[in-house]
Amino acid sequence: MLTRMNKRHRVWIATGVGSIVVVAVILAVISRPPESSGVAPPAIAPDEVAATLAALKPPKRQRPVIAVIGINDATETTDYIMPTGILRRADVADVLMVATGPGPVKLYPALTVEPDVTTAAFDASHPDGADYVIVPAMIREDDPAALQWIKGQAGKGATIIGVCVGVKVVAAAGLLDNKRGTTHWYVLKELREKHPSMHYVPNRRIVADQGVVTTTGITASMPMSLTLIEAIAGRDKAEAVAKDLGLDHWDARHASDAFKFTLPFALTVMGNTAAVWNREQLTLTVSPGIDEVSLALVADAWSRTYRSRVITVPGPDPIATRSGIRIIPDAGIPASKETVPPFRDLAPAQALDAALSNIESRYGPRTRYVVAMQLEYPRL
């Protein structure tokens, strides 16, 4: 989560040395993560559901073109991979992983992928633009090449979908001015300060307004993708894909108050960061045909503990996933004897639940809480 933290919090955590670290670690040991209320948010009114689906109808083609844009040096793992994998398995659109420049896309906090096309190549083959552009979180929300391309696609009539902290990129492109929206809980205050004309909508994982769609944190990619599938191809298709993902229901409901910067969150991050002697490198074997949605969720979760880092093997050639995403294994890093627990036989939703359970078994409930908070996962 440090990649998502603002400068003030990064400095505060980084200066945890000496007596400050000792106190923080002691407090982290005795602090318990907040308990979830377990109360489901109220159902969304049918007219609001219908309005969201109408806003997501294909603006141009019967079989839409969807571009998932990333910058080469640092794009968020799950934001980039999960919508691509979910939408490709639905087979209701042509889905392309796009990069601002040639070469691989280095994802954070884990994995590297080979994109399908550059923005220049996409523009050459689709001069009238995409139907939808999905914007993940990027290490820089003001990357000039990304902003110019996203604004150009909006000008050609594409629906722009900002996922998680990718909403900051959409806002930096000037596309959220005087519109309703949401984002990851951690950057909400910063977003509202920088873009005061945006009207924040609480308790929704997905908000659509005037050609721009925004979502809450990382795991919101799943209901967002299913909602988009429903808008394109109907409820039956969306339900079939949801079943494949291991979900028995989904919608835009969200308990926003459950996600906020808390003392247990901060103390656990400080304690885990300070415990450098307990840092682990976990090997994740990527084999042909692996479910990329499960892969992204599991690699992302294990890389957000502040106790572990995930590397992929074997190598060096790219390995194609179930939906044809080419994963580039980590080169020059020896495999560790410690491995990520297996998840191949689990649907993506269950793979994430299993990863969180395994994280709790290995590092304790506070670390599980920190990971779930970063993923903005409703089942804390």
N, C-alpha and C positions, 0 to 999 in steps of 0.2 A: 504493500500500500504506500510505501514511501514515494514511489513514482507518482502517486496521486496527491500526496500531501502538499500543502502550500509551504512557502519558504519558512514562515514563522514556526510551524510545527516541526519541519525537518530539522531546523536549528535546535529547537528545544529538545528533541529526542536525541540528536547527535551529541549534545553536550552532557549526556547522562554519564558522568564519570565520578570516581571517588565516592564520597559519602552519598551523593545524589543517587548513584546507581545502586548502592547498597540498600538505601531506603526504598527505592523503587522496586527492587527485586523482592524485598521482604513484603512490601504491600501487595505485590502481584501474587505472592504465594497465598496470602490470606484473603485476597479479594475473590469473590465469585462473580462470574458473568451474570448480568441481569436475566431474570426469568422472563420468558415470553408469556404474554397474557393468554395465549391460546385461543383468543376470541377472533373469529374471522370477520374481516371488514364487511359492511353491508353490500348486498348485491347491487350491481350497476343496472340502472333503469334501461329497459329495452330501447328507448329512443336514443340514449347515449351510445349504446352498442351499435345501433344502426348507423348513427352519424359517423362513428369511427370507421366502420366498414366502408361507408360511402366515400369517406375521405381517402381511403386506401385503394379504391378501384383503379385499375390500370389506366393511366392517363393517355396512352398512345396506342399500344398494340394489344391484340387479343392474347398473344403469347408474349408477355413482357420481357424486357431485357433489364436485368438487375446487376448493377456494378457495386462491388464492395471495395471501397478505396482504402489504401494504406500507404504510409510512408515507409521507405525501405529500412531506415535505421531503428525504428521503434514504434510498433503498433501493438495494441493490446491483444493478447492471445485469443481469448474466448470471443471478444467482440468481432474479430476478423474471421475466425474459423466457424463458429457456431451458426450464424445466420447462413453462411455459404452451405454448410453441410445439411442443415434442415431444409432449406429451400431447394437444394438439388435433389434430395430424396423425394420431395413432393412432385418433381418433374412437371411443374406448371409454368416455368419461366426459364429463360437462359441466364444462368448466373455466372458472372465472371469476377475473379479476384484480380483487382487492378492495383498497380503500384505507380507511384509518381515517377520512378526511374527504373532503369534496367537492373537486373540482378535480383537476389532473394530479398524477402521481407523478414527482418529480424523481429520476432515478437517478444513482448515482455508480459509476464515474468518468465516464460519458457517457450521453446520451440522456434523453428525457422521454417518458412515455407517458400515455395517457388510460385510466384503469382502467374496468372494466365497471360496478362498483357500489361503494357504500360499505358498511362493515360494518353500518350501520343498515338499509340497503336489503336487504342479503343476509339479515339476521335476519328481516326482514319477509316475505321470499319463501321462506325456508327455516327455519321456526321450530324444526324438529327438528335443525338443524345440518348441516354438511357431512359427507361420508364421510372426506375427507382435507383437512388444512390444511397447505400448504407455507409454511414460514417462512424467507424470505431473510435475509441480513445486512441490518442497519439501522444507521444512524449512531448510534442510541441503542438499547441493548438493554433499557432500562428505560422505554420509552415507555408511559405508563399505559393509553392507549386500546388499544394493540396487546396488551399483556399481559392486560388484562381480557377482551378478545375471544377470544384464544387459549385462556385458561383456561376460558372459557365453552364454547368448541367442544369442548375435551377432556372437559368435564363432560357434554356431550351425546353422547359416544361417538365423536368423530372421531379418526382416527389422525393424530398430529401429526408432521410431517416437517421437521426443522431442517436447512437446507442451509448448509454452510460456516459462516461466523461467525453465521448465523442460529441456530445451536445455543446461542449465548449468550442469545438471546432466549427460547428454549425453557427453558433452565436458569433464567433470571430469573423465569419463570412458575412455577417450582417443579416442573416436569414431568420433570426428570432425576434427582431425588433417588433414590438407591439403585438406579439403573439403569445398564446398560452404554451406552457411547456413544463418539463421536469428534467431531472438529471440524477446522477449518483448523489447520495446524501452527503458525502464528504465535501464535494465541491459546490454544493448548492448556494451557500452563503457568498462564496467568491463569484459565482455566476451572476447572482442577483445584484451584487455590488457593481460588477463591470457592465451589466446589461439591465439597468433598472426598468426599462420599458417592457421586459419580458414579464408575463403574468404567471407566476408559479401556481401549479395545480397540485395540491397534496393528495395523497391516498389513491394515486393512479400510477400504474407501472408504464402505461402508454398514454400519450397525449398527442392528438392530431389537430393541427390548425393551419389552414390556408397553405397547403402544399408542403408543410413541414411536420414531421413526426419526431417526438422525443421519448426517451425511456429512462427509467431509473437504472439501478446498478446492473452489473455484469449479467446475472442470470435472467434479467428481463429480456434478453435476446430470444429466449425460448417462447414466451407468450407473444412477443412482437412478431416473430417469424410465423407462428401459427395464425395469428390474426391476419397477417398479410396473405397467407395461403388461403384463408377463408374468403378474403376480399377478392382474390383472383379467381378461385375455383370452387368456392362453396364450402359449406359446413362439413359435409361428408368427407371431403378430401382432407380438411384440417383435422378432423377427428381421427382419420386413419393414420395420419402422420403423428398426431399426439400419442396414439396407442403405441406406435413404433418407438417413440421416445420414452415410453413408460409413464405417460401422464394420463390420468383419468379425467382431468378437467383443467381449464386455464381460463383466465380472463384478465382484465386490467386492474382488478382490485389490489390494493396495497395498503399496508399499515405503516404509514410514513413515520409515525412517532416511535416505532420500534427501532429505527435506524438513526443513530446520532452519535456524536463523539462523546464517549463516556470515560470515566476514570478507569474502570477495569480494562477497557480497550487500550488506553494509553499505557497503563502500567504493564500490561502483558507484552505489548510491543517493545517497551523499554527493557523489560526483563529478558525477553528472548533475544533482542539485539545485543544486549550486554554479555550474554552467555556464549561468547565466541568459541569456547572449548566444546560446546555441545552442537556445533553446526554439522549437518550431514549433507552428503551428496547422494542422491537416490537415482538409480538407473531405471529408465523406462524403455522397454523394448518395443519398437514400432515395427509391426509386421504388415505385409501387404493386405489391403482390405480392412484394416482396423477402422472402427467407427470413429470418425473424426470429431463428432460432438462429444462423445465420452472422453476421447483423448484430450481435447481442449479443456474440458471441465476438470478432469483429474490432474493434468499437468499444472493447470492454473492454481487449483486448490493447494496442492502440495508445495507449490513455490511461493505461497503467501503466509507461511507459518513463521517466518523469521528464524526458523530452525533448520530448514531443508532447502535444497536446490535440486531441481530435476534436470538430468541430462538424458538425451535419447541415443539409442544404438539400434541396429548396427549402422554402418556407413561404408563408403562416403556417398553412395548414389542415393538420389531421392526415392522415397517409398510412397506409392500411391495409396491413399485411403479408400474407404468404401465409395465415396463420392468423387474420387479423382483428385483430391487435394494432394499435392506433392510435398511431403515432409522431408526436409534436409536434416539428416542426423548431425549431432554435434561432433565436430571434427577435432582431433588432437586432444581430447579429454578422455583419460582412461576410465573404463567402466568401473563402477563401484560394486562391492559385494552387497551393499544395501540396495534393495529394489523397491519400486512402487508396488504395493499389493495388486494382484491381478484384478482386471475388471472387464476382460473381453466378453464374458458371458452375460454381462449386465446391460440393460437398456440405459441410455444416458442419465435419466433422472435417478435411477437406482445406483449408477456408478458414482454420481456426486454424493448421494447419501452415504454410500459405502466409504468413499474417500474421507468424508467428514468424520465418520465413525472411527475409521482407522487413525486419523489424525488425533482424535481425542484419546484413543487407546495409547498412542505413542507419546504424545506431548501434553495431554491433559485437557479438561473441558475449557479452560480459558483460551487456549490456542485454537481450539475448534471454533469458539465464539468469534475470535478475531478474524479467522478465515471466512466464516459465514457472513460476518458484517461487511467485509470487503467485497464479497460476491453479492451483497444485498439479497441474500437468499431468505425467503419468507420462513422456511423451517429452520430457525436459529437453533 
